Structures are given as structure tokens and as C-alpha cells.
Amino acid sequence: MPSIERQLIRAELTQRREEGCDVAEIEPRIETAVADDDTEDEVFVRLYDELDALEPDASFPYEEPSELSEIQALRPDGPRRIEANVPEDVLRNRIYGGWLGRAAGCSLGKPVEGWPRKRIDEYLSKTNALPLEDYIPFTEGSISPFLKSSTKDNIEFMARDDDMDYPIIGLIALERSGVDLTPRNMANTWLNYMPFNLLYTAENVAYRNFVNRRWPPESATWRNPFREWIGAQIRADIFGYVTPGWPEKAAELAFQDASISHVKNGIYGEMLMAAMLSASFATNDVEEIIQIGLSEIPANCRLSEAVHDTVAWCNSTEDWEEVWDKIFDKYGHYHGVHTINNAALVVMGLMFGRQDYEQGIVLTVRGGWDTDCNGATVGSILGTKMGADSLPDKWIGVLSNRLMSVVRDFNDNRISDLADRTYRMTEKILSTPDKSADAETELGQDGGFAGVWKMQLGENEYSLVIQEDHTGYMSSKSAGQKSKLREVKVDGNHIRFDFALNRGSSEVDIEFRGRLNGDRLVGAGETNGFEFELTGLRQRS
């Protein structure tokens, strides 16, 4: 079996070039190594590490961080929260519309996933289905029999698709963690609910990293050349559904999810779509929805540039094919499942389908590249904007309110039930008090987290030591172990960190999430989806 580095190094070379790194010196060495079957794996490891260490060239004109605080510092002005004023029954219907709209758009694009635009139109023409006004017809030998259940006259439900698995996974994670969702929560949810063999590109790599105890954010970067591809962008929807009129919170939650598998524009794609979905509850103007989404990602990133370009092109012509040509000319060099080119197609579909759901999903799917992903996202945003009652029965009726999934315990779902659960989660999130309101008071009383905290873990007593710079360790004399704190994050009077705990002959990684309350550090530890209370008492000298 060839090494990971040997398998992925060419994709990594492309990724580094796209990130603005000068690869002119290393590229011929990589090509020479790849061409020689006798090249030892150690050579590829060294070359991969060299690629990994490169920095974007000083001439690279974009600013593209991967930390939430740095992303937010580079955002343009925007309405971080909007008064949506949506009555309960309307809100329920809009959320249901998002789920249904996503499912129909996904099902439309599923049979031709990965096909170029020319091939799609040639097939539609050959089957007398052009212009496309219904689901794609099935022809044996042209479309896989495994995809027949997503073709015209053969649809009885929304067939299983990763684009529909992810909203379910995100909903489960939110039901467990709410607004306190962390990347580690998401990683644990994947491990508990998703089969490894049905995850692809960046998600497959991230899962492999979780299993090898490379947790976020390392899980997004270690040997992951797909870290700016579309995988995070297609996971955005649930975070927009539960934050109507609150695009900033939608983007924050999307970041917690995206950062387990993606960086830079891969993260921005999910933040953009989540914020757009959130905004779609508050305004009916598609161009305003897009601008609100852009206000939650860096103003000077490649994704923002592509979206701005596409909006301008759409406003300059009534011919969507002319816009598609411009997108292809400027952004067609990206891989067919990259975030940037596919996001441009999503924006094109939204602009031309402003008030017409069918036109939105049809033009998007005919555009090619990642057709099921893009059809799903456009369908979701338009469905949320319009509501379930306004979606054409031709598109949603055949789904029979049923969605199949590989998510453990949720293999066969009523779409309306998922929408109801989403609505209940929305109520909880919108009623969550702003944690910054009590942070200033409590921190002022006790001086922060620095000090020694006594904790009980099972039969053993532990000392949690936190320094002023928020480094520290967890130790136990009775258990004979000491573990350095990793990934320490402090937000007001909230803290989270990871540490390793010996369990006999093995170690488990635990994420602690806590809140300062006087001399008590109240929180929970989580490992592989199992959560338990964990409270610390400050020790006085």
C-alpha cells in the first residue's frame, strides 16, 4: 500500500499553489519522485513536509486566515443580527421549506453529479428533456442503476446522499450542545453517527485523523489536500435554519463545524451559506441575502471575489449561459468539487431564481460540477425564503416527506419531523442569553481562570493547574499521571481545553467545556460522544 504522502502529494501541490505559495522549486522534484516507482515513501514524507511548511508569497493579494477571531476582524460591515419578525407558524413553514427545498435540489442533481455542463445538456437533449422542467430521466447505460431512485418517475423518497446526512448530523450535535457547540463536539458526533466509508475527500481525511487522535484544528490540515473543497459548504444549512435573522451566530456555528475538516475558503464557504440562510428569514431580496452572507467572511478572500464577480455578471445580462461562461473562464481551473467555483454557481442559481424555485435549481444543476451539492444549496436557500407552502408540488410531492440516511438511528426520516426538531432547536438558540453579559461581572469578582482547581474524575482526585497565559496541565498523584492542556480557548467566563487521560494500557482524549462561577469551574467532559459532569473548586493558598 503506497503511503498517504505518495497518494496525496500532487493534490497537495495544487492546493499550495492555489493558496499563493511559490512551488516552482519543489514541483519538479515532486514530479520526478512520482514518476519513479522505486522512490521510497520516506522521500514523499520529506517532500510533503516541505510543501506543508511553505507560506503564501508576499505578492499573494488575499487575506485568508482560518481562526474565527481573525476571520471576523477582516469582515466588511454587516447586520450581525436582524429583527426577523416571523410568526411561529410561518417560521415552522420556512424551516420545513428549507429541508424540502434542499432535498428536491439534491435529488435533481444527484444523477449527473460530476458531469460537465456540456455532457448534461447533451444527455437532456438526447432524452427530449431540454429545457429541463422536471427531474432528470433515467436511461440504462447512461446513468448508474444505483441512481435510478433519483430520476423522473422513479422517485419515492429522498434517496440517501451525504448532502442530506450532514443537516441531520448537525442537528444532532446542536441538540446535544446548543450554542456551546465546539469542533470537538462535531468530531465526536461524526465518530458516533457516521460510517467512515461514506465520507469523502476532506471529510474522509478528517475522520481518519480523528481516529488517529488528531483532533481539530489539526484534523483539518494533516495530510488533507482537500481542505478548501466543497465538503464544509454543504454542511451549512442546519446552522442557518436555527438562527433566523442572526447571520453572525449562523456563521459562528458553521465555523465550529467547518474547522474540523477545512481551512480558509473551505471554512468561508460554510460560513457564507449559513449566514445567507439565516438572512433569508429576514429579507426577500436575494442580492441582499448574498451581501449579508458576504459580511461574515473576509472581504479580501478568493471566495468573496468570486461571489462579487458572479453577482456583477448576473446583473449585466439576462442570459445565464453567458454568466456561466464567465464563471468557467475565471474559476474553471479549480477542481470540480472545490468551494470557490461551485459557490459561484450557487450564486448564479440564486440570482436567476430569485422568485422562481424551479429556475433556481434547474439552472444550477445544468451548470455542472458538483450538481447535487449546488442544487441542494440553492434549493435550501430558496425553500427557506419562500416556505414549504410555496414550493411546487411537482418537485417536493414525489419525495413523500421521506428522507433516507446513513446516520445511525436516523436511517428513515420524515422530513417534517426533522423540520419540527429544527424548529425546537431554533427556539432554544434564539432564547439563549448572551453569555458576554455575565462574563464581565464574574471575571471582575475572582480574577479569571489562573490558579489550581481540584477536580474528581472517577476514583481519582486531579489538580487542574492554569497559568496566567492559559497554559497548564491536569495531574493526579493517585493515578500517577500528568497531562498538558491542549487547544485552550477562553471566551469571557467560558473555557475549553483538551487533555489526555490514561485508561489502563491506553489513553483517551477528553474535551472539557466549563464556565466560571465564583470559586467553582462548572462544566462537562466529553470523550468519543460520552459526556459527564466535571466540576472544579479553586484552591486557596
Secondary structure, DSSP 8 states (H G I E B T S, - for coil): ---HHHHHHHHHHHHHHHTT---TTTHHHHHHHHH-TT--HHHHHHHHHHHHH----TT-------SHHHHHHT-----SS------HHHHHHHHHHHHHHHHHHHHHHGGGTT--HHHHHHHHHHTT--S--SS----BTTB-GGGGGGSTT--SSB---HHHHHHHHHHHHHHHHGGG--HHHHHHHHHHH--GGG--HHHHHHHHHHHTT--TTHHHHTT-TTTTBTTTGGG-HHHHHTSTT-HHHHHHHHHHHHTTT--HHHHHHHHHHHHHHHHTTT---HHHHHHHHHTTS-TTSHHHHHHHHHHHHHHH-S-HHHHHHHHHHHHTTS-TTBHHHHHHHHHHHHHHTTT-HHHHHHHHHHT-SSHHHHHHHHHHHHHHHH-GGGS-HHHHGGGTTEEE--STT-SEEEHHHHHHHHHHHHHHHHT---THHHHHHHHHHH--S-EEEEEEETTEEEEEEE-TTS-EEEEETTTTEEEE-EEEEEETTEEEEEEEEEETTEEEEEEEEEEEETTEEEEEEEETTEEEEEEEEE---
